[in-house]
């Protein structure tokens, strides 16, 4: 069956498409190893979460659970009440994040089977655990109209991101890795941009950003955005939203991952960093052989 393709946005140099019926081979060639984003229209078609994850579900089942948002504690039920009466001009605090594998593991069956496009995934391999302790690789995001992710970033340690929209509509803005100088990475946190609002940039403070070409598009229920490693992005909820974010690591982003690990470790100890290189080289060979 031929892939159905819908062009979402095109600014001349960058375009993002939505695809249905895409084979893994096409995804691997045109997106995974090409390091190019795409919206997959039917990746989560077999998830029970597609119909189950609603504000009413989370309020009724987990309403008394505490969540921390922007340094403040809320009952999840109270946050959902705020989320549902919020407006674009008066949003609820964002982001409200639930760590699935750590705190809501009973929901894992609802986001299975892990779709083929997100496989293979080495991010949970025990050989790599020491380097991924700060990575949250399974998250649920809840947001209100107007909820804006607080910064522009690429995913931690060079992981790929798969963001599946299950409820409501979210707007994304992305920029390719080669525009990194234009987004002014923080000196001590190079995967986060110093620019507070990518849509309203102060060009006197950030003059190189005049060369940036961010592109913005919307993702709706049942659609999955693949954000390749190193792509800068942020998100803005247009309605009440619920989405699931998954990260992945495999041969396609291994080089960026190892470079990120080396840089991180070298800040603490050059000696340990030098030991890390041959270790990751062996691990990469083993995992790569298993992927092939």
Protein Blocks (a to p, Z undefined) as FASTA:
>chain_A
ZZddddfbdghjaccdddehiafklmmmmmmmnopacddfklmmmpmklmmmcfklmmmm
mmmpccdeehiacdfklmmmmmmmpcfklccdddddddfklmmmmmmmmmcccdfklpcc
fklgfklmmmmmmpcfbdcddddehiacfbdcddehhiacddddfedjdddddddfklmm
mnopafklmkbcfbfblklccfklmmmlmmpccddddddehiacdddehiacddddfbdc
dddddddddfklmmmmmmmmmmmmmmmomklmmmmmmmmmmmmmmmmmmmZZ
